[in-house]
Structure formats: structure tokens, C-alpha cells
Amino acid sequence: MSRLKEMYLDYANAANLRNIPSIIDGLKPVQRRLIHVASFTCGKQMEKTAKLIGACMGFSHPHGESIGGAITSLIHQSVSLLEGQGNFGGIDGSPAAAPRYTEVRLSKFALDNIVGQIKFSTMVKTYDNKGQEPKFLPCRVPLLLVNGTTLGSIGVGFSSYFPEHTLESVKEFTKEYILTGKCNIDLLELNYSKYGEFSHKAIVNKEELYHKGEGTILFVPAVYTDDSGKIIVRGIAPNTTIEQVVQKLSNKCKSVYDSSTDELEITIEKPTVEIEEIVSLLSSRISVYFRVTDEEEKVISVNINDIMEKFILYRRFIINGEIEHEMSSCIKKIDEYNSILSIKKDLKTFFHLIENQTDEQVLKSKIKVIFNLSDYQCEYILNNPIRKLTNYSIDKIKQSIEETFEYLEVVRYNADNIDDYILAEIDSI
């Protein structure tokens, strides 16, 4: 019995890890892996959805049945991380077309705010130990607040649901948190515009939801009667479809149909109940649970302060990695320019050494001594074509060195003012 219990716990932990989002990047493993694989499979170019599914399954996510659904979810998020071409289903309840008929690529948001910094993430081995994938993805804003968990997340013994917020409100909220260290929850604005209009959309207890991590959101759709006596429904509860609402209304009324054009609209042509009953029937209370997986892959309950604390810590980690990379690149460039400058001052001696010395190690030693070069500079000079060395003018090299030093100063300033750098990144979104 103990062995059976142990096996069940192992299964439960694995299921929770796959279905509950991470507090660090707000993504489930399949979503994270899709964005990573898409970064080197399709990028800006549209590719067959089937190709991305196969690449993701083969590289890092051997659970094929979940990948197609995850792609559709990422496309339909408030701030899409993937862009699709073709039928990926919709709020009307229509299913997505087969992946061989549709195409997908990274969204502009993902390209601008995630993909460029993946190389500064902590990398871990893939399931087959043949490749590496990011443990968490970087993003300039907390995705957990922007996109929430649109379809909910259900694990074994746990459920998780985060509401969606407008990108602008999350940006302002994050900036204020960085500046003051406090969570001004009044800045956060719910975003359910894709579900139509609501006459009332509110968190029942804002303090409880954000600071305890549990609460309820009440959605009352906009419903009115037109001049001809028809009842028009302009909104539906989140995580439902027009098809489901039409079916629900058909049990109460006759001649109910989807009349949506550019905006969501359901028409009840022959209402047999009062409008108040329709409003009551379609109103919905959604339970919110701030549950996530932590760095140790355990499911925990959190509040808004926990989310922001982890987000900022990870941003600083990513920016530190980026700054160290930029510093190293600048120092390398300066070394390379200085080595070319040294050679340019006496090209005749340099060419004479190359022509008359057959032993590579002796050649390197002489070049290092005569031109006062480091091992790296010597390797750089000998690995570059002669044409590249001769094409540079001394004035151009000096100008390049000066520009690189100026950029290095900017990088060093950013290193001393990381939070200002993070704020500037947020403003650029």
C-alpha cells in the first residue's frame, strides 16, 4: 500500500508541475517550451503549426496531446505570445482546424520582450539529456498578472486561477512597486474585453483577493431590450463560449441565435422571461486562487506581494546576466580593435613574420612579444583575413574604440542602476 501511495504522489507532483503555472514567469512547462522552441523554429516567419508541435515534442515536451491546445491558448491570450494564421477556433465555440492547415509564429510582444533575453536564463537539460531549455522565461512584465490563467489550471488536489489585467495597468502597477516597494492594487484593472460588455465587473473583495490570494469576481453581462422588443446580450462569462450561452438561453427562450459581427452579440428574438431573469441566468461568480509552483517545483499559495517580489528578483537576475554579457563583449571589442591598431602600425613586420615562419607556436610567440598582444588578441589577429586587417584605417579604429568605451560607460551605469534599467524596459513596451 505504501508503494501505491508513493507512486500516486509521484504522479500528483508531475501532474501539478505540468498544470499549475510558475511564480517566476507565469507559464506552464508546455507554454514555456513552446515559446523557446518557436524562437529557433519559426521566429518571425509563419510555419505550419504541425511543424512547431513536432519540434516541441521532439526537443523538450514529449506530451503531444497537450501541445496543440497550448498553442491555441497562447494565441487567444489577452497579450498573445503566439500569432496564428488560419482557424484556431474562437469564443463562438468553433474548434481549431487541424494543425496541418494552420500556421503560427512568435508574436511581436514575445519577440520584443521575451526571446531576446532567453540566453541569460538558467538553462537545464531536456527530458532526453540531448539539449538545453530555459528553466524559466524572462519577460519585462509579470505575465501572471497580464494573461492570468485564461483557461484555469487544474492539478491533483489543487486548482489555480488568476484574473487577466490590462497591460497598461500592469505596467503602471509594476513601476510603482519598483519605486516604492508597495503593491498599489488600485492601479490594477481587470481585462475581459474579449468576452464582450459587462454592466458590472468587479472583485467582490479586492483586499482579500490580492493580499490573501483567494477571492471571487462577479461578472454581470450587459443585457438590454431593443426597439423591436428583442433582448440583446452583449457579454458572456469568462471561460465560456457563445455556443454554450446560446444553448443555455434556448432552454428558457425561443429563437436564440448568435448575431455577432465585429462585436459579441446574442439575440433573443422571442423572449419568454423577463430581462432580469436573463441577467441573473448569465451572471457568473468566478473563484480566484493564487496557486503556483515555486523554484523547487512545489505547489504553494501566494499573494500579490509574493508574485511581485519573485518577479523583480528574477528580472534583476536576468538584467545582471545581460549586463555582464554586454561588458564582456565591449572589453573583447576593445581588445580586438587595439590588436588591429598595433598591427596596422607595422604591417611590414607582421607580413614578414607570417611569410617566414612556418611553426605556428613560434609565430604566435613572436607576434605577442613584438606587438605586445595577449593570447586572445593574437588568436583574433591570426584568425582574421588579411583583407580585414588592411581595410581598417587607423582613424576608423580609434573612433570605434572611443565609441565602444562610451557604450561601456552606459553599460556600467546600468549595472549600478538596475531598477532604473528595468523601469526603462517597461516604458518601452
C-alpha positions as CSV (number, residue, x, y, z in Angstrom):
1,M,0.0,0.0,0.0
2,S,2.9,2.4,0.8
3,R,4.3,1.7,-2.6
4,L,1.0,2.5,-4.2
5,K,0.8,5.8,-2.2
6,E,4.3,6.7,-3.3
7,M,3.5,6.1,-6.9
8,Y,0.4,8.2,-6.7
9,L,2.3,11.1,-5.0
10,D,4.9,11.0,-7.8
11,Y,2.1,11.2,-10.4
12,A,0.3,14.0,-8.5
13,N,3.6,16.0,-8.3
14,A,4.2,15.6,-12.0
15,A,0.6,16.5,-12.9
16,N,0.7,19.6,-10.7
17,L,4.0,20.7,-12.2
18,R,2.6,20.4,-15.7
19,N,-0.8,22.1,-15.0
20,I,0.0,24.9,-12.4
21,P,1.9,28.0,-13.6
22,S,5.2,29.0,-12.2
23,I,5.5,32.0,-9.9
24,I,8.7,33.1,-11.7
25,D,7.4,33.5,-15.3
26,G,3.7,32.8,-15.0
27,L,3.9,29.9,-17.5
28,K,3.2,26.2,-17.5
29,P,6.0,24.0,-18.8
30,V,4.3,23.3,-22.2
31,Q,3.8,27.1,-22.8
32,R,7.4,27.9,-21.8
33,R,8.8,25.1,-24.1
34,L,6.6,26.3,-27.0
35,I,8.0,29.8,-26.8
36,H,11.5,28.6,-26.5
37,V,11.2,26.1,-29.4
38,A,9.4,28.7,-31.5
39,S,12.3,31.1,-31.0
40,F,14.6,28.8,-33.2
41,T,11.9,27.0,-35.2
42,C,9.8,29.8,-36.7
43,G,10.6,33.2,-35.0
44,K,9.1,35.9,-37.2
45,Q,8.2,33.6,-40.0
46,M,4.9,31.7,-40.3
47,E,5.4,28.0,-40.1
48,K,3.0,25.1,-40.1
49,T,1.5,24.5,-36.6
50,A,2.2,20.8,-37.1
51,K,5.9,21.6,-37.5
52,L,6.0,23.5,-34.2
53,I,4.1,20.7,-32.4
54,G,6.6,18.1,-33.7
55,A,9.6,20.2,-32.9
56,C,8.4,20.9,-29.4
57,M,7.5,17.3,-28.8
58,G,10.9,16.1,-30.1
59,F,13.0,18.7,-28.4
60,S,11.6,19.2,-24.9
61,H,8.0,18.2,-24.3
62,P,7.1,14.6,-25.0
63,H,3.4,15.0,-24.3
64,G,2.0,15.6,-27.7
65,E,-1.7,15.7,-26.8
66,S,-1.3,19.0,-24.8
67,I,0.8,21.0,-27.3
68,G,-1.9,21.8,-29.9
69,G,-4.2,23.1,-27.1
70,A,-1.4,25.1,-25.6
71,I,-0.7,26.8,-28.9
72,T,-4.4,27.8,-29.3
73,S,-4.4,29.1,-25.7
74,L,-1.2,31.2,-26.3
75,I,-2.8,32.7,-29.4
76,H,-6.1,33.7,-27.6
77,Q,-4.4,35.2,-24.6
78,S,-5.0,38.9,-23.8
79,V,-1.4,39.6,-24.8
80,S,-0.7,36.9,-27.3
81,L,2.7,35.2,-27.2
82,L,2.0,33.4,-30.5
83,E,0.3,34.7,-33.7
84,G,-1.8,32.3,-35.8
85,Q,-2.9,32.2,-39.4
86,G,-5.9,30.1,-40.1
87,N,-8.7,28.8,-37.9
88,F,-7.7,28.5,-34.3
89,G,-11.2,28.4,-33.0
90,G,-12.7,31.2,-31.0
91,I,-15.2,32.5,-28.5
92,D,-18.0,31.3,-30.6
93,G,-17.1,27.7,-29.6
94,S,-15.8,26.6,-33.0
95,P,-12.9,24.1,-32.8
96,A,-9.5,24.9,-34.2
97,A,-8.6,23.4,-37.6
98,A,-6.1,20.5,-37.9
99,P,-2.5,21.7,-37.3
100,R,-1.5,20.8,-40.9
101,Y,-3.9,23.5,-42.2
102,T,-2.8,26.4,-39.9
103,E,0.4,28.4,-39.4
104,V,2.0,30.0,-36.4
105,R,4.8,32.3,-35.3
106,L,6.0,34.3,-32.3
107,S,4.1,37.5,-31.6
108,K,5.7,40.9,-31.7
109,F,5.3,41.1,-27.9
110,A,7.2,37.8,-27.4
111,L,9.9,38.8,-29.8
112,D,10.4,42.2,-28.2
113,N,10.0,41.3,-24.5
114,I,11.0,37.6,-24.0
115,V,13.0,36.0,-26.7
116,G,16.0,38.4,-26.8
117,Q,16.9,37.6,-23.2
118,I,16.4,33.8,-23.1
119,K,20.1,33.3,-23.4
120,F,20.5,34.9,-20.0
121,S,18.2,32.4,-18.3
122,T,19.3,29.5,-16.3
123,M,19.4,26.5,-18.7
124,V,18.6,22.9,-17.7
125,K,18.8,19.7,-19.6
126,T,15.8,18.5,-21.7
127,Y,14.0,15.3,-20.9
128,D,16.4,13.2,-23.0
129,N,19.6,15.0,-21.9
130,K,20.3,15.9,-25.5
131,G,19.5,19.6,-25.4
132,Q,19.0,22.5,-23.1
133,E,16.0,24.6,-22.3
134,P,15.4,27.6,-20.0
135,K,14.2,26.8,-16.5
136,F,12.1,30.0,-16.6
137,L,11.5,32.5,-19.4
138,P,12.3,36.2,-18.9
139,C,9.7,38.9,-19.5
140,R,9.6,42.6,-18.9
141,V,6.2,42.5,-17.2
142,P,4.6,39.8,-14.9
143,L,2.7,37.5,-17.3
144,L,0.9,36.0,-14.4
145,L,-1.0,39.3,-14.0
146,V,-1.3,40.2,-17.7
147,N,-2.6,37.0,-19.1
148,G,-3.6,35.2,-15.9
149,T,-4.5,31.6,-16.3
150,T,-7.1,32.1,-19.0
151,L,-8.5,28.6,-19.1
152,G,-7.8,27.9,-15.4
153,S,-5.3,25.4,-14.2
154,I,-6.3,22.1,-12.5
155,G,-3.8,19.8,-10.9
156,V,-4.2,16.9,-8.5
157,G,-5.9,18.3,-5.3
158,F,-5.2,21.9,-6.4
159,S,-6.8,24.4,-8.8
160,S,-5.3,27.8,-9.8
161,Y,-7.0,30.8,-11.4
162,F,-5.5,34.2,-11.9
163,P,-7.6,37.0,-13.5
164,E,-6.4,38.9,-16.5
165,H,-5.4,42.6,-16.3
166,T,-4.8,45.3,-18.9
167,L,-1.2,45.6,-20.0
168,E,-1.1,49.3,-19.2
169,S,-2.4,48.8,-15.7
170,V,0.2,46.1,-15.0
171,K,2.9,48.3,-16.4
172,E,2.0,51.2,-14.0
173,F,1.5,48.8,-11.1
174,T,4.9,47.2,-11.7
175,K,6.6,50.6,-12.0
176,E,5.1,51.8,-8.7
177,Y,6.2,48.6,-7.0
178,I,9.8,49.1,-8.1
179,L,9.8,52.7,-7.0
180,T,8.0,52.2,-3.6
181,G,8.2,48.5,-2.8
182,K,4.5,48.6,-2.2
183,C,1.6,47.0,-4.1
184,N,-1.0,49.6,-5.1
185,I,-3.8,47.2,-6.1
186,D,-6.0,50.1,-7.1
187,L,-3.8,50.5,-10.2
188,L,-4.7,47.0,-11.5
189,E,-7.6,46.9,-14.0
190,L,-9.3,43.7,-15.0
191,N,-9.3,42.9,-18.7
192,Y,-12.1,40.7,-20.1
193,S,-12.9,42.8,-23.2
194,K,-12.8,39.7,-25.4
195,Y,-15.9,38.4,-23.6
196,G,-17.9,41.5,-24.5
197,E,-19.5,44.1,-22.4
198,F,-20.4,43.9,-18.7
199,S,-22.8,46.2,-16.8
200,H,-20.9,45.1,-13.7
201,K,-17.5,43.6,-13.4
202,A,-15.9,43.7,-10.0
203,I,-13.8,41.8,-7.5
204,V,-16.1,41.2,-4.5
205,N,-13.3,41.9,-2.0
206,K,-10.2,43.4,-3.6
207,E,-8.1,43.4,-0.4
208,E,-8.9,39.7,0.2
209,L,-8.2,38.6,-3.3
210,Y,-4.9,40.3,-3.8
211,H,-3.5,40.1,-0.3
212,K,-4.8,36.7,0.7
213,G,-4.6,35.2,-2.8
214,E,-8.2,34.0,-2.8
215,G,-11.5,35.7,-3.7
216,T,-14.4,36.0,-6.1
217,I,-15.0,38.1,-9.2
218,L,-18.6,38.8,-10.2
219,F,-19.5,39.3,-13.9
220,V,-22.8,40.7,-14.9
221,P,-23.1,40.8,-18.7
222,A,-24.7,43.8,-20.5
223,V,-28.3,42.9,-21.5
224,Y,-30.9,45.2,-22.9
225,T,-34.1,45.3,-24.9
226,D,-34.0,47.0,-28.4
227,D,-36.8,49.0,-30.0
228,S,-38.4,45.9,-31.5
229,G,-38.7,44.1,-28.2
230,K,-35.8,41.7,-28.8
231,I,-33.3,41.0,-25.9
232,I,-29.7,41.6,-26.8
233,V,-26.9,40.1,-24.8
234,R,-23.5,41.8,-25.2
235,G,-21.3,39.8,-22.8
236,I,-20.7,36.3,-21.6
237,A,-19.0,34.9,-18.6
238,P,-15.2,34.3,-18.9
239,N,-14.1,30.8,-20.0
240,T,-17.5,30.1,-21.7
241,T,-18.4,30.3,-25.4
242,I,-21.2,31.9,-27.3
243,E,-22.4,28.4,-28.3
244,Q,-22.7,27.4,-24.6
245,V,-24.6,30.6,-23.8
246,V,-27.0,30.2,-26.7
247,Q,-27.7,26.6,-25.6
248,K,-28.3,27.8,-22.0
249,L,-30.7,30.6,-23.2
250,S,-32.5,28.2,-25.5
251,N,-33.7,26.2,-22.5
252,K,-35.6,29.4,-21.4
253,C,-36.4,31.2,-24.6
254,K,-37.2,30.7,-28.2
255,S,-35.3,31.9,-31.3
256,V,-32.0,32.5,-29.6
257,Y,-29.0,32.9,-32.0
258,D,-25.5,34.4,-32.4
259,S,-25.8,37.7,-34.2
260,S,-22.2,38.8,-33.6
261,T,-20.4,40.8,-36.3
262,D,-17.5,42.9,-35.1
263,E,-18.7,42.8,-31.5
264,L,-20.1,40.0,-29.4
265,E,-23.9,39.8,-29.6
266,I,-26.5,37.2,-28.9
267,T,-30.2,37.9,-29.9
268,I,-33.2,36.5,-28.1
269,E,-35.9,37.2,-30.8
270,K,-38.9,35.9,-28.7
271,P,-38.2,36.3,-25.1
272,T,-40.5,34.4,-22.8
273,V,-38.9,35.6,-19.5
274,E,-38.1,39.0,-18.0
275,I,-34.8,40.6,-18.8
276,E,-33.9,40.4,-15.1
277,E,-34.1,36.6,-15.2
278,I,-31.8,36.6,-18.3
279,V,-29.3,38.8,-16.4
280,S,-29.4,36.5,-13.4
281,L,-29.1,33.4,-15.6
282,L,-25.9,34.7,-17.3
283,S,-24.2,36.4,-14.3
284,S,-21.3,34.5,-13.0
285,R,-19.1,34.4,-10.0
286,I,-15.6,33.1,-10.6
287,S,-13.4,31.8,-7.8
288,V,-9.8,33.0,-7.9
289,Y,-7.0,31.0,-6.3
290,F,-3.4,32.3,-6.4
291,R,-1.6,29.0,-6.6
292,V,1.7,28.5,-8.3
293,T,4.7,26.2,-8.4
294,D,7.8,27.6,-6.8
295,E,11.5,27.3,-7.7
296,E,11.5,23.8,-6.0
297,E,8.5,22.7,-8.1
298,K,6.1,22.6,-5.2
299,V,2.6,24.0,-5.3
300,I,2.2,26.9,-3.0
301,S,-0.5,29.6,-2.3
302,V,0.7,33.2,-2.8
303,N,-0.4,36.8,-2.7
304,I,0.3,39.8,-4.8
305,N,3.4,40.7,-2.8
306,D,4.9,37.3,-3.3
307,I,4.3,37.5,-7.1
308,M,6.0,40.9,-7.4
309,E,8.9,40.0,-5.1
310,K,9.7,36.9,-7.2
311,F,9.2,38.8,-10.5
312,I,11.6,41.6,-9.5
313,L,14.2,39.2,-8.2
314,Y,14.2,37.3,-11.5
315,R,14.3,40.5,-13.6
316,R,17.4,41.6,-11.7
317,F,19.0,38.2,-12.2
318,I,18.3,38.4,-16.0
319,I,19.5,42.1,-16.3
320,N,22.7,41.2,-14.4
321,G,23.3,38.4,-16.9
322,E,22.7,40.8,-19.8
323,I,24.9,43.5,-18.4
324,E,27.8,41.0,-17.7
325,H,27.4,39.8,-21.3
326,E,27.5,43.4,-22.7
327,M,30.5,44.3,-20.6
328,S,32.4,41.2,-21.7
329,S,31.5,42.0,-25.4
330,C,32.7,45.6,-25.0
331,I,36.0,44.5,-23.5
332,K,36.5,41.9,-26.2
333,K,35.8,44.5,-28.9
334,I,38.3,47.0,-27.4
335,D,40.9,44.2,-27.3
336,E,40.2,43.4,-30.9
337,Y,40.4,47.0,-32.1
338,N,43.6,47.6,-30.1
339,S,45.2,44.4,-31.7
340,I,44.4,45.6,-35.2
341,L,45.8,49.1,-34.3
342,S,49.0,47.5,-33.1
343,I,49.4,45.5,-36.3
344,K,48.5,48.5,-38.6
345,K,51.3,50.5,-37.2
346,D,53.9,48.0,-38.6
347,L,52.2,45.8,-41.2
348,K,55.6,45.2,-42.9
349,T,57.0,43.4,-39.9
350,F,53.7,41.5,-39.4
351,F,53.7,40.2,-43.0
352,H,57.4,39.3,-42.8
353,L,56.7,37.1,-39.8
354,I,53.9,35.3,-41.5
355,E,55.8,34.7,-44.7
356,N,59.0,33.4,-43.0
357,Q,57.7,31.5,-40.0
358,T,56.3,28.0,-40.6
359,D,56.0,27.0,-36.9
360,E,52.6,28.2,-35.6
361,Q,53.6,28.3,-32.0
362,V,56.8,30.2,-32.7
363,L,54.8,32.7,-34.9
364,K,52.3,33.3,-32.1
365,S,55.1,33.9,-29.5
366,K,56.9,36.4,-31.8
367,I,53.7,38.3,-32.7
368,K,52.7,38.5,-29.0
369,V,56.2,39.9,-28.0
370,I,56.7,42.2,-30.9
371,F,53.2,43.7,-30.9
372,N,52.5,43.4,-27.2
373,L,49.4,41.3,-27.6
374,S,47.5,39.0,-25.3
375,D,46.8,35.3,-26.2
376,Y,43.2,36.3,-27.2
377,Q,44.4,39.2,-29.3
378,C,47.0,37.1,-31.1
379,E,44.3,34.4,-31.9
380,Y,42.0,37.1,-33.1
381,I,44.6,38.6,-35.5
382,L,45.7,35.3,-36.9
383,N,42.1,34.0,-37.4
384,N,41.0,37.1,-39.4
385,P,41.6,37.5,-43.2
386,I,44.4,39.8,-44.2
387,R,41.9,42.0,-46.1
388,K,40.0,42.8,-42.9
389,L,43.2,44.0,-41.2
390,T,44.3,46.2,-44.1
391,N,40.8,47.7,-44.8
392,Y,40.7,49.4,-41.5
393,S,42.1,52.9,-41.3
394,I,43.8,54.0,-38.1
395,D,41.4,56.8,-37.6
396,K,38.4,54.5,-38.0
397,I,39.8,52.1,-35.5
398,K,40.4,54.9,-33.0
399,Q,36.9,56.1,-33.5
400,S,35.5,52.6,-33.0
401,I,37.5,52.2,-29.7
402,E,36.1,55.6,-28.5
403,E,32.5,54.6,-29.3
404,T,32.9,51.2,-27.6
405,F,34.3,52.9,-24.5
406,E,31.3,55.3,-24.5
407,Y,28.9,52.4,-24.7
408,L,30.8,50.6,-21.9
409,E,30.2,53.5,-19.7
410,V,26.5,53.3,-20.4
411,V,26.6,49.6,-19.5
412,R,28.4,50.3,-16.3
413,Y,25.8,53.0,-15.4
414,N,23.1,50.4,-15.9
415,A,24.9,47.9,-13.7
416,D,24.8,50.5,-10.9
417,N,21.1,51.4,-11.6
418,I,19.4,48.1,-12.5
419,D,16.0,49.1,-11.3
420,D,16.1,52.3,-13.5
421,Y,17.0,50.0,-16.4
422,I,14.0,47.7,-15.6
423,L,11.7,50.8,-15.5
424,A,13.0,52.0,-18.9
425,E,12.4,48.5,-20.3
426,I,8.8,48.6,-19.0
427,D,8.3,52.1,-20.6
428,S,9.5,50.7,-23.9
429,I,6.7,48.1,-24.1
